[in-house]
Amino acid sequence: MYPFPHRHLLAIEGLEQPYIADLLDLAESYALLNRQGKTQRDLLKGRTLINLFFEDSTRTRTSFELAGKRLGADIVNMSVSTSSVNKGETLLDTAATLNAMQTDLLVVRHGISGAPALLAQKVDAAVINAGDGTHEHPTQALLDALTIRRRKGRLEGLTVAICGDVLHSRVARSNIHLLLAMNSRVRVVGPPTLIPAEAARLGVEVHHHMKTGLKDADVVMMLRLQKERMTGGLVPSAREFFRFYGLDAEKLAWAKPDAIVMHPGPMNRGVEIDSAVADDPARSVIGEQVEMGVAVRMAVLDTLARGLRRNA
Ligand code: ASP
């Protein structure tokens, strides 16, 4: 295992392949321990983890909380509605408060791309980006990769189709960087209005039809239609969207017969994915993604805390 050279985890872009592989290997070992019901409560003993969420989350926040608890950290959850951010406190004042509290690990979700990176410059803690605007969601990409690797035995050479609202998706952006770093073939599939202009430059194939986009895919990753980030009508209606881009059994048949189906959640059933596919245990790995989320976050917290020990 290589010593992790970064103090924070702010993005997958720029994270080198061996460190991604190391994080996945460590997460795999935590996944095994979790299944055996074993914890490692001394690893982060005496460390303080603050979950600072400026945007809603159920899965990610709970997952970080559980991960931190399994490693023995003291955890405080701060959400916008209860903090003084509502009273007009700036992000930088919040940083000063967190420093005064001697926070070791800071998990941040924010609606503005780049907010966790800004905080990282101002706090002593190791910062983990838990989703910033439309920019990145690095732990989601790691948990997706771990799920794929467990199911397919590898990442290299696989064809992964990322479908739907790619434009607004930080999950898509982090996944694209990670999968390309691990030598997977990546396609983005969606209407032209929901595919970012820079997609082709990133080195992915762009498809506007599910039939060609899903052809021979090993992995079909569906994304939530992010209405809250849309300005203006980018899709005619949810019903139209489902007809052309919603994943149902008929469209899934265009992928490889053993293709797995993923979704980061929360799902809009009947909009980007049909319940029959989402709940099909033979194809859907959505439950396993949530399970791997805890293991991946344990690996990230453990790795960054080792850096804190070195720097202390
Ligand atoms: N939960 C993911 C995120 O925070 C995906 C989504 O919201 O659609 O980006």
Boltz pocket constraint, residues with backbone or C-beta under 6 A from the ligand:
constraints:
  - pocket:
      binder: B
      contacts: [[A, 56], [A, 130], [A, 131], [A, 137], [A, 170], [A, 171], [A, 223], [A, 224], [A, 226], [A, 264], [A, 265], [A, 266]]
      max_distance: 6.0
